[in-house]
Amino acid sequence: MTKRLEYDQIAPNGVKALGSVYGYIMQSGLPGELVNLVYLRVSQINNCAFCLDMHTRDLLKQGVRTEKLALLQAWHEAGDLFSERERAALAWAETVTRVAETGVPEEDFQAARAVFSEKELADLTIAIGLMNTYNRLAISFRKTPQAVLQNARAA
């Protein structure tokens, strides 16, 4: 994978603006682990290697069990491994990320609204949109995952 361009150096103000949104989300009151699980799930859907690597590392640092990370993609089948709020956030992340396919149906909104306050749901949706933006930047410009860089250094 060859990096196409250094978007963070070419458009630093745009990247800084995205960082401000990230900072807002981290201060929003949503639990950091829940947000990072959503970021990882969105990155799985979008197949973003850079973000998959980064958010897996973040969640491991937060003490999330390996089993939970291994089953994130199949969270529907993971029973009580994921809390009610995590399951609702993951379902919302999937329908919002796949908006062109889903249209975000009313039943999906009502299910998320049953678990999250209006502000939490708005903040969660901002977080989902932000991660979709980061995924599109990293994929489009071939941002190299840390694991790939470490492997190249070790070789």
N, C-alpha and C positions, 0 to 999 in steps of 0.2 A: 504494500500500500504506500503510495507516494503522496506526500502532502502537496496539495495544490497551491495553497497560499496561506499566509499568516494573518487571518482575518482580525485577530486581536491586536495586531500591530498596525494593520491597514485602516481599521475602523475602531480605534480605541474608545472613542466617545460612545459608540453604539454598544460595545461590549461593557463599558462602564455602566450604561443605562440598564442593561440586562442584570448586571451585578447589583444594582440598586433594587431591582425587583426581587432578586434572590434574597437580599438582605431583609426586605420587607416580609417575605414569606417566613424567614427564619425568626422574625420578631412577631409574627402574627398570632402566636398562641397555639398554632397547630403543633403537635408533638414532632420533634425532629425525626424520630424513627419512622413515624407514619409518612412524613413528607419524603424521606429517602426511599421508603418502600415504593411509594408512588413514582418517584423519579426513576427507580430501577425498573418498575413494570412498564412505564411509558417507553423507556429505552429498549426494553425487550421487544415491545410491539414494533418499534421503529428500527430495530436491529442496529443500534448505534454502539459500536465496539468501544469507543472512547468513554461514553457515559456508562455503559455496562461495567467496565473496569472500575471507573471512578466511584460509582455508587455502591458497588459490591464492597470495595475497600472501606468506604465510609460506614456502611452498615456493620461490617466486621469490627471496625474500631469502636462502634457504639455498643458492641457486645451482642449483636443479633446472632442467634444460633445458625450454624451452617445448614441445618435441616430446613429452617425457614427460608433461607435464600435458595436452597435447592428446589423447594416446592413453590416458589413464588409464581412461576409461570402457570402452575396448575393449582392455584390457590382455591379454586372452586372445589377441588377434591381433597383439600388438606384438613378438613374437619375444623376442630377448634384450635389448630396451630395459629391461625390468624383470628384476632379479636373481631367483634362485630363492627367496630369502627374501621378497622383495617380492611375488612371484606367490603364494606360500603365504599371506602375510598378507592379501593382497587377496581371495583365495578364501575364507579364513576370515571376513573381514569381511563378505563378501556373504552367506554362509550364516547367520552369527549375526544380522546385521541383518534378514534375511528369515526369522527363526526360525518365524513363524506358518505360512509356506509350506513351509519345508524340514525343520523338526524337527531340524536339524543332524544329518544322518545320520552313521553310524559311519565311512563312507569319507572324509567331509570331516574328521572328527576325526583319523583316522589319517594323512591327508595332511598336515595341519598339524603333528601330533605328530612326523612324520618330519623336520621342518625346525626345529622349535622345542623347547627344553627345556620341562619342565612349568611352571616359573616363568615363562618367556617367554610361553607360551601362556596362562597365567592372566592375566598382565599385559596381554597383547594383547587378551584378551576383556574385561577391565576397561576398557581404552581404547575398545573398540568400544561397550560399554554406555554409557560416559560420553558419547561423541559422539552416540549415539542420543538420550540425554537432552537434551543441548544443542540438537540439531536440533529436538526436540519443543517445547522452550521457545521457541526463536527463531521457529519456524513458527506455533505457537499464539498467540503474543503479537505477531507481525508485527515482529520486530526488524529494523531497517532496515540493509541492507548499506552498508558504507563507500563503495562506488562510487556508490550512489544518493545518499547525502548529499553527496558531492563534486560530483556532477552538478547537484544542486539549488543548491548554493552558486555554481557557475559560471554558472548560468542567470540 
